[in-house]
Amino acid sequence: MMTDVITKGLLPLCAATLFIFSCGCGSEPVPSTPAEVTLSVNPSSVNASFEAQTVVLTVTATGDWGVAAADKDWCTVSPSGGIKGTSDVKVTLATNRTGKDRENTVTFRYGSKSLEVPVKQGFSQEDLPPDPGEIVAPEGYHLVWHDEFDEGTALDPDHWTHEVKSAGWVNNELQNYVNHQTSSGSVVTEIQDGSLHIHCFKEGGKIYSGRVYAHVKQGWKYGYIEGRIKLPKGKGTWPAFWMMPVNYTGWPDSGEIDIMEEVGYHPNYVSSSLHANAHVHTNNTQVTKEMYCAGAEGDYHVYAIEWTHEKITTFVDGKVLLTYANRNLGHDDWPYDAPFYVILNLAWGGNWGGSQGVDESVLPVTMSVDYVRVFQK
């Protein structure tokens, strides 16, 4: 009887106790305070002089972060990110040759937080020597077309056309011109190490070589045109950098402009010539000049022409080779007021290249072209 009383009396107490514990177990947990997101960069801005340089920024963050510069070829950053803690970022600036201040922005990001660091670079008040990799236009001209031969392994057919002709086609030359390669797959033209290489070689009892035209259907009328070229060695070689008219009707009536030619039996003597009805080599009246260029065979040199309605001037490494003025005597003397296209070729033998014989033991030989550039006013 006593037991029943105690048991009945305890039931309400136990129920109450269970209610208390069940409420405590089912309650929401108290949220913890999230760690503060911090990101800082020192210095907070960059003010640099015109010289090429690297500026170091110190980054402090409470987590992984990333960084990038706005797309400018003169301003780059590395690394592209980092982890929690303190680390360095390098901002690399190229020499400012623009003649004016320039600006960029480096942006750091950590989660939803971002931080922008402005970059400003001044310019020199004095003239700077040109960057070796920079294309510098002659005064009064601007670049309209160029090929630096630094992409791919073959010439771009949108810009270049191979001549295809058998030996004896012109000037009694001995080479066969083919479209890029022979039937066996040997190439006469290839792009390698940043240059166009025109190869001349003997295969199957025949001589093969390359002759290519730039923008043969359009050409250019007037301008400053230059090529950086290394000539081959050997008796029988006849490399040339020259121009012919787009609307050709006959030779020499349509004209011919030879910026640079050289023959292997007369090494390192480069020449420029003009051909027209009134001055042509077949009767020894051609306009021509020759210059000794030390190392023309085996080293790169710059050959150029400045061509206007008033005058044609050719250059070797900036030195004047030939000058011919328009004497206003009409088309026979000046057929040069029309579009002409650029030609690069390596002939073997022929009326001039083989006038003192050829030496096949020097084959194969190669003419290398670092670039061709066309500027106009």
VEXVEX-288704 format. One record per residue: residue in one letter; x, y, z of N, C-alpha, C in turn. Coordinates in steps of 0.1 Angstrom, whole numbers, padded with zeros to 4 digits, always signed. Atoms other than C-alpha are relative to their C-alpha. Layout:
<sites>
AXYZXYZXYZ/...
</sites>
This chain:
<sites>
M+0008-0012+0000+0000+0000+0000+0009+0012+0000/M-0009-0012+0000+0028+0024+0008+0007+0001-0013/T-0007+0000+0013+0045+0014-0024-0009+0007-0011/D+0009-0006+0010+0014+0024-0045+0000+0015+0002/V+0001-0014-0002+0013+0058-0029+0012+0007-0005/I-0013-0006+0005+0049+0065-0036+0001+0000-0015/T-0001+0001+0014+0046+0053-0071-0009+0010-0007/K+0010-0010+0006+0015+0074-0079+0005+0014+0002/G-0005-0013-0002+0032+0104-0063+0011+0004-0009/L-0012-0003+0008+0063+0101-0084-0003+0002-0014/L+0003-0001+0014+0046+0099-0117-0001+0014-0005/P+0001-0014+0005+0037+0136-0120+0014+0006+0000/L-0014-0006-0001+0073+0145-0109+0008-0005-0011/C-0008+0005+0011+0089+0122-0135-0005+0006-0013/A+0004-0005+0012+0067+0135-0162+0005+0015-0002/A-0005-0014+0000+0076+0171-0153+0015+0000-0003/T-0015+0001+0003+0113+0161-0153+0003-0003-0014/L-0002+0003+0014+0111+0145-0187-0004+0011-0009/F+0004-0011+0008+0093+0175-0201+0011+0011+0000/I-0011-0010-0001+0121+0198-0189+0012-0005-0008/F-0011+0005+0008+0148+0175-0204-0002+0000-0015/S+0003+0000+0014+0131+0171-0236+0000+0013-0006/C+0000-0014+0005+0126+0208-0241+0015+0005-0002/G-0014-0005+0001+0163+0214-0234+0007-0007-0012/C-0006+0007+0011+0174+0188-0259-0004+0005-0014/G+0005-0004+0013+0152+0201-0287+0002+0014-0003/S-0001-0014+0003+0161+0238-0285+0011+0003-0010/E-0010-0004+0010+0181+0256-0313+0013+0004+0007/P-0013-0003-0006+0219+0259-0307+0003+0015-0001/V-0003-0014+0001+0232+0294-0300+0011+0002-0011/P-0010-0001+0011+0250+0305-0332+0013+0006+0004/S-0013-0006-0004+0288+0312-0330+0002+0012-0009/T-0003-0012+0007+0302+0345-0342+0011-0004-0011/P-0009+0004+0011+0319+0340-0377+0013+0008+0001/A-0013-0007+0000+0356+0348-0381-0001+0012-0009/E+0000-0012+0008+0361+0382-0395+0009-0002-0012/V-0008+0001+0013+0372+0383-0432+0008+0013-0001/T-0009-0011+0001+0402+0405-0435+0009-0002-0012/L-0009-0001+0012+0423+0415-0466+0006+0013-0001/S-0007-0013+0001+0449+0442-0468+0012-0002-0009/V-0011-0001+0009+0476+0452-0493+0008+0012+0003/N-0009-0011-0003+0506+0473-0487+0012+0000-0010/P+0008-0013+0000+0513+0497-0504-0013-0001-0007/S+0014+0000+0006+0477+0505-0514+0000+0006-0014/S+0000-0005+0013+0488+0521-0546+0014+0000-0005/V-0014+0000+0006+0518+0521-0571+0001+0012-0008/N-0004-0011+0008+0534+0552-0585+0014-0002-0005/A-0013+0005+0005+0563+0541-0607+0005+0010-0010/S-0006-0007+0011+0588+0558-0630-0001-0007-0013/F+0002+0005+0014+0591+0551-0667+0008-0013-0002/E-0009+0011+0002+0618+0524-0663-0007-0013+0002/A+0005+0013-0003+0611+0487-0665+0004-0004+0014/Q-0003+0002-0014+0608+0475-0629-0011-0010+0005/T+0009+0009-0007+0591+0451-0605-0003+0006+0014/V+0004-0006-0013+0571+0465-0575-0006-0012+0008/V+0005+0011-0009+0564+0441-0545-0011+0005+0009/L+0012-0003-0009+0530+0443-0527-0001-0011+0010/T+0001+0010-0011+0526+0426-0493-0015-0002+0003/V+0014+0004-0002+0492+0408-0489-0002-0007+0013/T+0003+0007-0012+0477+0398-0456-0015-0003-0001/A+0014+0005+0001+0445+0377-0456-0003-0011+0010/T+0003+0010-0009+0426+0354-0433-0005-0013-0007/G+0004+0012+0008+0420+0329-0461+0006+0000-0014/D-0006+0000+0014+0429+0320-0497-0006+0011-0008/W+0004-0012+0008+0428+0349-0521+0006-0001-0014/G-0005-0001+0014+0434+0357-0558+0003+0014-0004/V-0004-0013+0005+0448+0386-0578+0002+0000-0015/A-0002-0001+0015+0448+0398-0614+0001+0015-0003/A+0000-0013+0005+0457+0429-0633-0009+0001-0012/A+0008-0003+0012+0435+0445-0659+0009-0003-0012/D-0008+0005+0011+0446+0432-0693+0008+0011-0007/K-0010-0009+0006+0476+0453-0702+0013-0007-0003/D-0012+0007+0002+0507+0440-0719+0012+0005+0007/W-0011-0006-0007+0529+0463-0700+0000-0002+0015/C+0002+0001-0014+0516+0454-0665-0005-0014+0003/T+0003+0014-0003+0516+0418-0652+0002-0002+0015/V-0001+0004-0014+0512+0402-0617+0003-0015+0002/S-0002+0014-0004+0525+0370-0601+0004-0001+0015/P+0008+0011+0005+0516+0348-0584-0015+0005-0002/S+0014-0003+0002+0479+0347-0592-0009-0001+0012/G+0007+0001-0013+0469+0341-0556+0008-0005+0011/G-0008+0005-0011+0479+0329-0522-0009-0006+0011/I+0007+0006-0011+0468+0314-0489+0000+0009+0012/K+0001-0007-0012+0460+0325-0454+0014+0004+0006/G-0013-0005-0005+0487+0347-0439+0005+0012-0007/T-0006-0012+0006+0511+0372-0453+0010-0006-0011/S-0009+0004+0011+0528+0368-0487+0002+0012-0010/D-0004-0010+0009+0542+0389-0516-0006-0002-0014/V+0004+0001+0014+0529+0397-0551+0009+0010-0007/K-0008-0009+0008+0551+0411-0578-0008+0006-0012/V+0006-0007+0011+0538+0437-0602+0011+0005-0009/T-0010-0003+0010+0560+0439-0633-0004+0009-0010/L+0003-0011+0010+0561+0470-0655+0010+0000-0010/A-0009-0002+0011+0576+0474-0689+0004+0015-0001/T-0004-0014+0002+0595+0505-0699-0011+0008-0007/N+0011-0008+0006+0570+0533-0707+0006+0009-0011/R-0005-0007+0012+0579+0545-0743-0011+0007-0007/T+0011-0006+0007+0545+0560-0750+0000+0015-0001/G+0000-0015+0000+0553+0596-0742-0011+0006+0009/K+0010-0005-0008+0525+0599-0717-0002-0010+0012/D+0002+0009-0012+0515+0585-0682-0010-0011-0004/R+0010+0011+0002+0496+0552-0682-0004-0006+0013/E+0006+0005-0012+0474+0536-0656-0006-0014-0002/N+0007+0014+0000+0461+0501-0647-0005-0002+0015/T+0005+0004-0013+0444+0484-0618+0003-0015+0003/V-0002+0014-0005+0454+0453-0598-0011-0003+0011/T+0012+0003-0008+0424+0437-0581+0003-0013+0008/F-0002+0012-0009+0427+0413-0551-0014-0004+0005/R+0013+0005-0004+0397+0391-0541+0002-0011+0010/Y+0001+0010-0010+0389+0371-0510-0014-0002+0003/G+0014+0002-0002+0355+0356-0509-0008+0011-0007/S+0008-0011+0006+0330+0384-0515+0007+0013+0001/K-0007-0013-0003+0356+0410-0505+0010+0002-0012/S-0010-0004+0010+0377+0428-0532+0007+0012+0004/L-0008-0012-0003+0404+0454-0530+0008+0004-0012/E-0006-0005+0012+0417+0475-0559+0012+0008+0003/V-0013-0008-0002+0453+0488-0561+0003+0007-0013/P-0003-0008+0013+0457+0516-0587+0015+0000-0003/V-0014+0000+0004+0490+0515-0607+0001+0011-0010/K-0002-0011+0009+0503+0546-0624+0015+0000-0003/Q-0014+0000+0004+0535+0547-0644+0003+0013-0009/G-0003-0013+0007+0551+0580-0656+0008-0003-0013/F-0008+0002+0012+0571+0585-0688+0012+0009+0000/S-0012-0008+0000+0605+0598-0697-0002+0013-0008/Q+0000-0013+0007+0609+0634-0708+0011+0000-0011/E-0010+0001+0011+0638+0623-0730-0003-0012-0009/D+0002+0011+0010+0639+0601-0761+0007-0013+0005/L-0005+0013-0004+0644+0564-0753+0004-0008-0012/P-0003+0009+0011+0662+0539-0775-0011-0010-0003/P+0011+0009+0003+0637+0517-0793+0002-0014+0007/D+0000+0013-0005+0628+0484-0777+0003-0010-0012/P-0003+0009+0011+0644+0456-0798-0011-0008-0006/G+0011+0007+0005+0611+0439-0801-0011+0008-0004/E+0011-0010+0004+0591+0470-0809+0001+0004-0014/I+0000-0005+0014+0581+0480-0844-0001+0015+0000/V+0000-0015+0000+0591+0516-0849-0002+0005-0014/A+0004-0005+0013+0575+0534-0878+0009+0012-0003/P-0008-0012+0003+0597+0559-0897-0009+0013+0002/E+0008-0012-0002+0586+0595-0891-0009+0003-0012/G+0010-0003+0010+0554+0604-0909-0007-0013-0006/Y+0006+0012+0005+0545+0567-0916-0007-0008+0011/H+0006+0009-0010+0524+0541-0899-0001-0014-0006/L+0000+0014+0004+0524+0503-0901-0013-0004-0006/V+0012+0004+0006+0499+0489-0925-0001-0015-0002/W+0000+0014+0001+0510+0453-0929+0014-0005+0004/H-0013+0006-0003+0538+0430-0916-0002-0015+0002/D-0001+0014-0004+0548+0394-0911+0013-0002+0007/E-0012+0002-0009+0572+0387-0882+0005-0015-0001/F-0003+0014+0002+0572+0349-0891+0003-0007+0014/D-0001+0006-0014+0567+0340-0854-0011-0009+0004/E+0011+0009-0003+0536+0318-0857-0001-0011-0011/G+0001+0011+0009+0531+0284-0872+0013-0005-0006/T-0012+0005+0006+0555+0265-0894+0000+0002-0015/A+0001-0003+0015+0543+0275-0929-0006+0014-0002/L+0005-0013+0003+0534+0307-0946-0015+0000-0001/D+0015-0002+0000+0498+0320-0942-0004+0002-0015/P+0004-0002+0014+0481+0315-0976-0009+0012-0002/D+0008-0012+0002+0459+0345-0969+0009+0012-0003/H-0009-0011+0002+0490+0367-0972+0010-0003-0011/W-0011+0004+0009+0515+0347-0993-0004-0010-0011/T+0002+0009+0011+0515+0329-1026+0013-0005-0006/H-0012+0007+0006+0541+0304-1039-0001+0000-0015/E-0001+0001+0015+0552+0306-1075+0003-0015-0003/V-0003+0013+0004+0552+0273-1093+0004+0000-0015/K-0005-0001+0014+0574+0272-1124+0012-0010-0001/S-0011+0009+0002+0599+0248-1139+0013+0007-0003/A-0013-0006+0003+0636+0254-1145+0000+0006-0014/G-0001-0007+0013+0644+0278-1173-0011+0010-0003/W+0011-0009+0002+0612+0298-1168+0004+0014-0003/V-0004-0014+0001+0630+0331-1164+0015+0001+0002/N-0014-0002-0001+0665+0343-1168+0009-0012-0001/N-0008+0012+0002+0677+0308-1177+0004-0006+0014/E-0003+0005-0014+0676+0300-1139-0002-0015+0000/L-0001+0015+0000+0682+0263-1130-0010-0006+0011/Q+0008+0005-0011+0658+0260-1100-0015-0003-0005/N+0014+0003+0001+0622+0245-1100-0007+0006+0012/Y+0008-0006-0011+0598+0266-1080-0012-0008+0003/V+0011+0009-0004+0572+0245-1061-0008+0007+0011/N+0009-0006-0010+0543+0253-1039+0003-0007+0014/H-0003+0003-0014+0558+0249-1004+0009-0013+0001/Q-0008+0012-0002+0572+0213-1009+0000-0008-0013/T-0002+0009+0012+0584+0188-1035-0010-0012+0002/S+0008+0012+0000+0565+0156-1043+0004-0010+0011/S-0005+0009-0010+0586+0138-1018-0002+0005+0014/G+0003-0006-0013+0576+0162-0990+0011+0010+0005/S-0011-0010-0004+0609+0183-0988-0005+0014-0002/V+0005-0014+0001+0600+0219-0981+0010+0010-0005/V-0009-0011+0005+0613+0249-0999-0002+0012+0008/T+0002-0011-0009+0598+0273-0974-0005-0005+0013/E+0004+0003-0013+0593+0270-0937+0002+0011+0010/I-0002-0010-0011+0589+0291-0906+0005-0007+0012/Q-0007+0007-0012+0612+0282-0877+0008+0010+0007/D-0008-0009-0009+0628+0301-0848-0002+0015-0004/G+0003-0014+0002+0610+0333-0857+0004+0006-0014/S-0004-0005+0014+0621+0335-0894-0006-0009-0011/L+0004+0007+0012+0610+0325-0928+0013-0005-0007/H-0012+0006+0006+0636+0301-0944-0004-0005-0014/I+0002+0004+0014+0637+0297-0982+0012-0009-0003/H-0011+0010+0002+0657+0265-0990+0001-0002-0015/C-0003+0004+0014+0674+0257-1023+0008-0013+0002/F-0007+0013-0001+0685+0220-1027-0002-0008-0012/K+0001+0009+0011+0690+0192-1051-0006-0013+0004/E+0007+0013-0004+0667+0162-1051-0004-0007-0013/G+0004+0008+0012+0662+0135-1077+0006+0006-0013/G-0006-0005+0012+0686+0152-1101-0005+0014-0004/K+0005-0014+0003+0667+0186-1100+0003+0009+0012/I-0001-0010-0011+0672+0218-1081-0013+0006+0003/Y+0013-0006-0004+0643+0231-1061+0002+0012+0009/S-0001-0012-0008+0637+0265-1044-0013+0006+0002/G+0012-0007-0002+0611+0289-1033+0000+0015-0004/R+0002-0014+0004+0597+0322-1046-0014+0003+0005/V+0013-0003-0006+0568+0338-1027-0003+0015-0001/Y+0005-0014+0002+0546+0369-1032-0009+0004+0012/A+0009-0005-0010+0530+0390-1005-0011+0009-0006/H+0011-0007+0005+0495+0402-1013+0001+0003-0015/V-0003-0001+0015+0500+0395-1050-0012+0007-0007/K+0011-0006+0007+0465+0407-1059-0003+0015+0003/Q+0003-0014-0005+0465+0440-1040+0013+0009+0000/G-0013-0008+0000+0501+0451-1034-0002+0013+0008/W+0000-0013-0007+0508+0486-1021+0005+0011-0010/K-0004-0012+0009+0512+0520-1039+0007+0010+0010/Y-0009-0009-0008+0541+0540-1023+0001-0006+0015/G-0002+0004-0013+0554+0535-0988+0015-0002+0004/Y-0013+0004-0005+0584+0525-0967-0001-0015+0003/I+0001+0014-0001+0590+0488-0970+0014-0005+0004/E-0013+0005-0004+0618+0469-0952-0001-0015+0003/G-0002+0014-0004+0630+0433-0946+0013-0002+0006/R-0013+0004-0007+0656+0419-0923+0003-0014-0005/I-0002+0012+0008+0673+0392-0943+0015-0005+0002/K-0014+0006+0000+0703+0368-0940+0002-0007-0013/L-0003+0006+0014+0718+0358-0974+0008-0013+0001/P-0008+0013+0000+0732+0323-0982+0014+0003-0006/K-0014+0000+0006+0768+0316-0993+0000-0010-0011/G-0003+0011+0011+0779+0298-1025-0002+0005-0014/K+0000-0004+0014+0786+0303-1061-0012-0007-0007/G+0012+0005+0006+0753+0300-1079-0012+0005+0006/T+0011-0006-0007+0731+0316-1053-0004+0014-0006/W+0005-0013+0005+0709+0346-1064-0012+0004+0008/P+0011-0004-0008+0687+0358-1035-0005+0014-0003/A+0005-0013+0003+0664+0388-1040-0012+0003+0009/F+0011-0007-0007+0639+0411-1022-0004+0011-0009/W+0003-0010+0010+0620+0430-1048-0015+0001-0002/M+0015-0002+0002+0586+0441-1062-0003+0001-0015/M+0006+0000+0013+0565+0437-1093-0014+0006+0000/P+0013-0006+0000+0533+0455-1104-0011-0010+0000/V+0012+0009-0001+0499+0440-1096-0006-0002-0013/N+0006+0000+0013+0485+0449-1130+0011-0001-0011/Y-0011+0002+0009+0513+0435-1150-0005-0003-0015/T+0004+0002+0014+0510+0438-1188+0012-0004-0009/G-0012+0003+0008+0546+0433-1200+0013+0006+0007/W-0013-0004-0006+0583+0437-1190+0009+0005-0012/P-0001-0008-0012+0599+0462-1187-0011+0011+0001/D+0010-0011+0000+0569+0484-1196-0007+0002+0013/S+0008-0002-0013+0551+0477-1163+0009+0004+0012/G-0010-0004-0010+0583+0483-1143+0004-0011+0009/E-0005+0010-0010+0603+0464-1117+0008+0008+0010/I-0007-0006-0010+0617+0475-1084+0008-0010+0008/D-0009+0010-0007+0647+0455-1070+0006+0007+0013/I-0005-0006-0013+0652+0465-1033+0014-0005+0003/M-0013+0007-0003+0681+0440-1028+0002-0012-0008/E-0004+0013+0007+0698+0414-1049+0015-0002+0003/E-0014+0003-0002+0731+0396-1045+0003-0013-0007/V-0003+0013+0007+0749+0368-1064+0013-0005+0008/G-0010+0006-0009+0771+0343-1046+0014+0001-0005/Y-0014-0001+0005+0802+0347-1069+0006+0013+0003/H-0005-0013-0004+0804+0383-1057-0005+0003+0014/P+0006+0001-0013+0798+0378-1020+0000+0013+0007/N+0002-0011-0009+0785+0405-0997-0002+0014-0008/Y+0002-0012+0007+0780+0430-1025-0015+0000-0004/V+0014+0000+0002+0743+0439-1025-0004+0012-0009/S+0003-0010+0010+0726+0460-1052-0015+0003+0000/S+0014-0004+0002+0693+0479-1059-0001+0004-0015/S+0002-0004+0014+0679+0484-1094-0014+0003-0003/L+0013-0003+0005+0650+0499-1113+0000-0003-0015/H+0002+0004+0014+0637+0486-1146-0012+0006-0006/A+0011-0005+0007+0615+0504-1171+0004+0001-0015/N-0004-0001+0014+0613+0510-1208+0012+0009-0003/A-0011-0010+0002+0637+0540-1205+0013-0004+0006/H-0013+0005-0007+0662+0521-1183-0002-0015+0003/V+0002+0014-0001+0666+0484-1186+0014-0007-0002/H-0014+0006+0001+0696+0460-1182+0003-0007-0013/T-0002+0006+0013+0691+0444-1216+0008+0009-0010/N-0009-0009+0008+0707+0475-1231+0009+0009+0008/N-0009-0006-0009+0727+0485-1201-0004+0014+0004/T+0005-0013-0004+0706+0515-1193-0007+0000+0014/Q+0007+0001-0013+0692+0502-1160+0005+0010+0011/V-0004-0009-0011+0692+0524-1129+0005-0010+0011/T-0005+0010-0010+0714+0504-1104+0011+0006+0008/K-0011-0003-0009+0737+0508-1075+0004-0012+0008/E-0005+0011-0007+0759+0484-1056+0008+0005+0013/M-0007-0004-0012+0773+0485-1020+0005-0013+0007/Y-0006+0011-0008+0796+0462-1000-0006+0000+0014/C+0006+0001-0013+0778+0450-0969+0007-0012+0007/A-0007+0010-0007+0801+0431-0946-0009-0009+0008/G+0008+0010-0008+0785+0399-0933-0014-0002-0006/A+0013+0002+0006+0755+0401-0957-0003-0015-0002/E+0002+0014+0001+0761+0364-0963+0003-0006+0014/G-0002+0006-0013+0756+0347-0929-0006+0008+0011/D+0006-0009-0010+0742+0377-0909-0012+0007-0005/Y+0012-0007+0004+0709+0395-0908+0004+0015-0002/H-0001-0014+0002+0708+0430-0923-0014+0005-0005/V+0013-0006+0004+0679+0454-0930+0001+0007-0013/Y+0001-0006+0013+0671+0463-0966-0013+0006-0001/A+0013-0007+0000+0645+0489-0973-0001+0009-0012/I+0003-0010+0011+0629+0513-0998-0010+0010+0005/E+0010-0011-0002+0612+0546-0994-0005+0004-0014/W+0005-0001+0013+0589+0550-1024-0012+0010+0000/T+0010-0010+0001+0569+0581-1032-0003+0003-0015/H+0002-0005+0013+0555+0598-1063+0012+0007-0005/E-0012-0008+0004+0586+0620-1063+0013-0007-0001/K-0013+0005+0000+0614+0597-1056+0000-0015+0006/I-0002+0013-0006+0626+0561-1048+0014+0000+0006/T-0013+0001-0007+0654+0556-1023+0001-0014+0007/T-0002+0013-0007+0668+0522-1011+0011+0002+0010/F-0010-0001-0012+0688+0516-0979+0005-0014+0003/V-0006+0012-0006+0711+0490-0964+0004+0004+0015/D-0002-0004-0014+0710+0492-0926+0000+0015+0003/G+0002-0015-0002+0698+0528-0928+0009+0009-0009/K-0009-0008+0009+0725+0539-0953-0006+0000-0014/V+0005-0002+0013+0714+0552-0987+0008-0009-0010/L-0006+0007+0011+0721+0528-1016-0003+0006-0013/L+0004-0006+0013+0702+0541-1046-0011+0011+0002/T+0010-0011+0000+0682+0573-1052-0003+0003-0015/Y+0004-0004+0013+0662+0580-1083-0013+0008+0001/A+0011-0010+0000+0639+0610-1088-0009-0002-0012/N+0009-0001+0011+0608+0612-1109+0002+0012-0008/R-0003-0012+0009+0618+0634-1138-0011+0005-0008/N+0013-0004+0007+0582+0637-1150+0002-0001-0016/L-0002+0003+0014+0592+0621-1184-0010-0010-0005/G+0011+0009+0005+0561+0599-1185+0003-0014+0005/H+0000+0014-0004+0554+0562-1181+0013-0008-0003/D-0012+0008+0004+0585+0549-1199+0011+0002+0010/D-0010-0002-0010+0607+0565-1173-0004-0002+0014/W+0005+0001-0014+0585+0563-1143-0014-0008+0000/P+0012+0009-0001+0560+0533-1143-0003-0004+0014/Y+0000+0004-0014+0561+0534-1105-0011+0006+0008/D+0011-0006-0006+0528+0551-1098-0012-0010+0000/A+0010+0011+0000+0509+0518-1094+0003-0009+0011/P-0003+0010-0011+0505+0491-1068+0010-0011-0004/F-0010+0011+0002+0534+0467-1066-0001-0010+0012/Y-0001+0010-0011+0537+0435-1045+0014-0004+0003/V-0013+0004-0005+0566+0422-1025+0003-0015-0004/I-0005+0013+0004+0587+0392-1037+0012-0004+0008/L-0012+0006-0006+0612+0370-1018+0003-0013-0008/N-0003+0013+0007+0630+0343-1037+0015-0002+0001/L-0013+0005+0001+0662+0323-1039+0002-0007-0013/A-0003+0006+0013+0673+0316-1075+0013-0007+0001/W-0012+0008+0002+0700+0292-1086+0005+0001-0014/G-0005-0002+0013+0722+0300-1115-0007+0011-0008/G+0007-0011+0008+0707+0320-1144+0010+0009-0006/N-0009-0009+0008+0720+0348-1165+0010+0008+0009/W-0009-0008-0008+0734+0367-1136+0006-0009+0011/G-0005+0009-0011+0736+0342-1107+0010-0011-0004/G-0009+0011+0005+0753+0316-1129+0010+0005-0011/S-0008-0005+0010+0773+0339-1151+0015-0004+0001/Q-0013+0005-0002+0805+0325-1136+0000-0015+0005/G+0002+0014-0004+0792+0290-1131-0006-0002+0013/V+0006+0004-0012+0776+0272-1102+0008-0011+0007/D-0007+0010-0008+0790+0251-1074-0010-0008+0008/E+0011+0007-0006+0765+0224-1065+0004-0006+0014/S-0005+0006-0013+0787+0212-1036-0004+0009+0012/V+0005-0009-0011+0774+0242-1015-0014-0003+0004/L+0014+0003-0003+0738+0229-1017-0001-0010+0011/P+0011-0010+0000+0716+0230-0997+0004+0013+0006/V-0003-0013-0005+0716+0267-0990-0014+0006+0004/T+0012-0006-0006+0691+0289-0972+0000+0015+0001/M+0002-0014-0002+0679+0325-0974-0010+0002+0012/S+0008-0002-0012+0664+0336-0940-0005+0014+0001/V+0007-0014-0001+0639+0365-0935-0006+0001+0014/D+0005-0003-0013+0633+0378-0900-0014+0006+0000/Y+0013-0006+0001+0604+0400-0910+0000+0008-0013/V+0003-0009+0011+0588+0420-0938-0010+0010+0006/R+0009-0010-0005+0571+0453-0929-0003+0011-0010/V+0004-0010+0009+0551+0478-0949-0006+0012+0007/F+0005-0012-0007+0545+0514-0937-0005+0009-0011/Q+0004-0010+0010+0526+0541-0955-0004+0013+0008/K+0003-0013-0006+0519+0578-0949-0015+0001+0003/
</sites>
